[in-house]
Each structure stands twice: as C-alpha cells, then as structure tokens.
Amino acid sequence: MLRNYVIPILVFTGAALFWVLNDIFEDQIYFRIFLSLLLIGLIFTGYKITTEIIAKRAIKDRKAQFTFNKGMLIISTVIFLVLIIQIWVENTESIVISYGILAAGLAIALQDLFRNFVGGIIIALAGVYKIGDRVEVDGAFGDIMDIGIMNTTMMEIKGWIDADQPTGRLILFPNSIVISGKIFNYTKDHNFIWDEIRIPLSYESDWNAAIRNILDIVQTETEEMTRQAETEIDRLGEKYYLPKKVTDPAVYVRMNDSGVELGIRYVTNTKTRRILSDSLTRKILDDVRSSKNYSISSKTIEIQGRQKIELVRT
C-alpha cells in the first residue's frame, strides 16, 4: 500500500524544491519545471484515485473495470500532452504552431505509433471490442485479454487445434488494425451463433424417421439457448436493421455419393459451441445405434476392371 504513495510524494517534493529555487533565482525555467512536476503529480494522483478507489467501488465487473482503467489511462495521457505544451510554450499563436508541428512530426516520424494510438481511441470510444470478447483478426481467433494504448492482446483459440478451445499462445496485434482491417466480433451485441452438425445416412435408411428423432434431441438440448437467442435478436433489431431470423433447430437434406446427408442447424453459445456440439453428437450417435430404421453411411468406392482367368492343365 505504501508503494502507491512513493511516486506522488517524490514528484510533489521535487515540485516544492523547484518552487523554492524559483523564489531564490527568479528564473522561469524553474517555474516551468515546478508546473510540469505539479501536473504530473496531479494527473497521476487523479488517475490512481479514479481507478483504484472510485472505480473499484462503483464498478463490480472486473472486465468493465479493466476497460475503464485503460480508457482513463488514454484520457490522462492526452490531457498531460496538451497541458505540458501550454506550460512550455508562452503565447497562443506559438501553441497552435507547436500543435501543428507536433502533429506533422508525429504523422511522419511516428506514423505507425500514431495509427496505433488513434486505433486505441477508436476501440475505446466506438466499442469495436472489449475485454472478454471473442474475435477474429487477420485470420487469427481468440479472446481479448488486454487493450493497451498501442496494442491488443488476446488468447488464441483454434490454431492447430481443430476446435474453439485455447492453444495457450498469446497473440499481440496493433490497434491500427481497426482502421484498415476487418474485425469479426462474435460477442459484441449478442452471445450466440448458428452451428451445424452433418450426419451421413445410407440410402436404405428411413431418413424421415431419422429427422424426427434427431430434431427432438436437438430441440430438447437447445431449448434454453433458442429462447435466449430470440430475446437477443429482438434487442439487436432495436439497434440495427435486422430481418427476423429463425432460431428454432432445423434439419436440411441433400444427397451425395455415399448416401443422404442431414445438416442439423441450431443456435449455440459462442464460447461453449464445442461442448454443445459434443453433447448433441453423442446423443445422435446413441439414437442411430439403437435404431433399426437408419444407419450411418460409409464411403462407397466402385471398382471396375477385367477378371483374369488362368486354365491349368493337369
């Protein structure tokens, strides 16, 4: 706890020292250093009070608290840069020129850093994604863990694992990606997606009976998620133009070389898709195994050729 007070105490002590030096030597440089240190101490103290006292009491959700702290860090940095220029530049005209020169210099010399900084502001203000969101960025999938001023960190999912589960790798990408790239957010305004399971049946199977039984299984397992998806779609319709979508499970049929393929479509929670898919697959396989009317098909290969017959004289 004592460590939290060390930095502001040292800064304010330094400010007091330069205040005394200004009184003794009456030099503007000491006064400006005094104001600079005072500004640093006030902004740092204000940031600590806001994030570690007020935010912790007012915001209970850890993800929302983390996002708020990052936003306050960006705001504090911007305020410091604006005020520090006013301290060290004497007149208004010079301030405007200084801002122009500073902006031009940053745009040329620190183009990538400036784009990342602007990207961080866009993320904070526009809500492109937030801590905990599942996103796809430049072909990489993951859950957002940290949104910094310049970069974003996420825990990778998929990768070499053919499923929506973490690989253990952390992916760091620049915030400028939101300016010129594509961001696929799976959880921005809702928590569901549509998923499908494909079941191949033989041509001899009673696929109508299979559809009835499989649909009963899927409807039972996804009943709660379907109701939640309907509620979230209604909420989305208030924010975006969104035609009414069917969330009830459905089965679609098509033929292929090995038999009849059933495409089972249903809604699932974005972050538990594999768990629900596994549960449904197990129950469907149990149903197919216990049925005498339909069965899983296998790949059929037709071989054509000539039979060679040898006559052996005895």
ChimeraX attribute file (.defattr): number of C-alpha atoms within 10 A of each C-alpha:
attribute: neighborCount
match mode: 1-to-1
recipient: residues
	/A:1	5
	/A:2	6
	/A:3	7
	/A:4	10
	/A:5	11
	/A:6	10
	/A:7	14
	/A:8	19
	/A:9	13
	/A:10	13
	/A:11	20
	/A:12	18
	/A:13	16
	/A:14	17
	/A:15	24
	/A:16	16
	/A:17	14
	/A:18	20
	/A:19	18
	/A:20	15
	/A:21	16
	/A:22	18
	/A:23	11
	/A:24	10
	/A:25	10
	/A:26	12
	/A:27	11
	/A:28	11
	/A:29	14
	/A:30	20
	/A:31	19
	/A:32	19
	/A:33	19
	/A:34	24
	/A:35	20
	/A:36	20
	/A:37	22
	/A:38	19
	/A:39	20
	/A:40	19
	/A:41	21
	/A:42	16
	/A:43	18
	/A:44	19
	/A:45	17
	/A:46	14
	/A:47	17
	/A:48	18
	/A:49	13
	/A:50	15
	/A:51	20
	/A:52	13
	/A:53	11
	/A:54	11
	/A:55	17
	/A:56	15
	/A:57	10
	/A:58	9
	/A:59	14
	/A:60	10
	/A:61	9
	/A:62	11
	/A:63	15
	/A:64	14
	/A:65	19
	/A:66	20
	/A:67	17
	/A:68	16
	/A:69	18
	/A:70	18
	/A:71	19
	/A:72	17
	/A:73	19
	/A:74	16
	/A:75	13
	/A:76	16
	/A:77	13
	/A:78	11
	/A:79	13
	/A:80	17
	/A:81	10
	/A:82	12
	/A:83	14
	/A:84	16
	/A:85	17
	/A:86	17
	/A:87	16
	/A:88	15
	/A:89	16
	/A:90	10
	/A:91	10
	/A:92	10
	/A:93	10
	/A:94	13
	/A:95	17
	/A:96	14
	/A:97	12
	/A:98	15
	/A:99	15
	/A:100	12
	/A:101	12
	/A:102	12
	/A:103	13
	/A:104	13
	/A:105	12
	/A:106	15
	/A:107	14
	/A:108	10
	/A:109	10
	/A:110	13
	/A:111	13
	/A:112	16
	/A:113	18
	/A:114	17
	/A:115	20
	/A:116	24
	/A:117	20
	/A:118	18
	/A:119	23
	/A:120	28
	/A:121	19
	/A:122	17
	/A:123	21
	/A:124	19
	/A:125	10
	/A:126	9
	/A:127	10
	/A:128	16
	/A:129	22
	/A:130	22
	/A:131	19
	/A:132	17
	/A:133	20
	/A:134	25
	/A:135	23
	/A:136	17
	/A:137	17
	/A:138	12
	/A:139	10
	/A:140	13
	/A:141	22
	/A:142	25
	/A:143	24
	/A:144	21
	/A:145	19
	/A:146	19
	/A:147	23
	/A:148	19
	/A:149	22
	/A:150	19
	/A:151	18
	/A:152	21
	/A:153	19
	/A:154	23
	/A:155	20
	/A:156	23
	/A:157	24
	/A:158	14
	/A:159	17
	/A:160	8
	/A:161	10
	/A:162	8
	/A:163	12
	/A:164	18
	/A:165	18
	/A:166	17
	/A:167	15
	/A:168	10
	/A:169	12
	/A:170	16
	/A:171	18
	/A:172	15
	/A:173	15
	/A:174	20
	/A:175	25
	/A:176	22
	/A:177	18
	/A:178	19
	/A:179	15
	/A:180	8
	/A:181	9
	/A:182	12
	/A:183	16
	/A:184	15
	/A:185	18
	/A:186	19
	/A:187	19
	/A:188	15
	/A:189	14
	/A:190	17
	/A:191	17
	/A:192	22
	/A:193	16
	/A:194	14
	/A:195	18
	/A:196	16
	/A:197	14
	/A:198	14
	/A:199	18
	/A:200	20
	/A:201	22
	/A:202	19
	/A:203	18
	/A:204	12
	/A:205	17
	/A:206	15
	/A:207	19
	/A:208	12
	/A:209	13
	/A:210	20
	/A:211	18
	/A:212	11
	/A:213	15
	/A:214	23
	/A:215	19
	/A:216	12
	/A:217	16
	/A:218	24
	/A:219	16
	/A:220	10
	/A:221	15
	/A:222	20
	/A:223	14
	/A:224	11
	/A:225	19
	/A:226	21
	/A:227	13
	/A:228	18
	/A:229	23
	/A:230	18
	/A:231	12
	/A:232	15
	/A:233	20
	/A:234	14
	/A:235	14
	/A:236	14
	/A:237	12
	/A:238	9
	/A:239	9
	/A:240	9
	/A:241	8
	/A:242	12
	/A:243	9
	/A:244	10
	/A:245	10
	/A:246	13
	/A:247	20
	/A:248	17
	/A:249	21
	/A:250	17
	/A:251	18
	/A:252	11
	/A:253	15
	/A:254	10
	/A:255	13
	/A:256	10
	/A:257	12
	/A:258	16
	/A:259	19
	/A:260	21
	/A:261	22
	/A:262	22
	/A:263	18
	/A:264	19
	/A:265	19
	/A:266	24
	/A:267	25
	/A:268	25
	/A:269	22
	/A:270	17
	/A:271	17
	/A:272	12
	/A:273	18
	/A:274	16
	/A:275	13
	/A:276	17
	/A:277	15
	/A:278	12
	/A:279	12
	/A:280	18
	/A:281	17
	/A:282	12
	/A:283	15
	/A:284	19
	/A:285	15
	/A:286	11
	/A:287	17
	/A:288	18
	/A:289	12
	/A:290	11
	/A:291	13
	/A:292	10
	/A:293	13
	/A:294	20
	/A:295	22
	/A:296	17
	/A:297	17
	/A:298	12
	/A:299	10
	/A:300	9
	/A:301	8
	/A:302	4
	/A:303	5
	/A:304	6
	/A:305	5
	/A:306	5
	/A:307	6
	/A:308	5
	/A:309	6
	/A:310	6
	/A:311	5
	/A:312	5
	/A:313	4
	/A:314	3
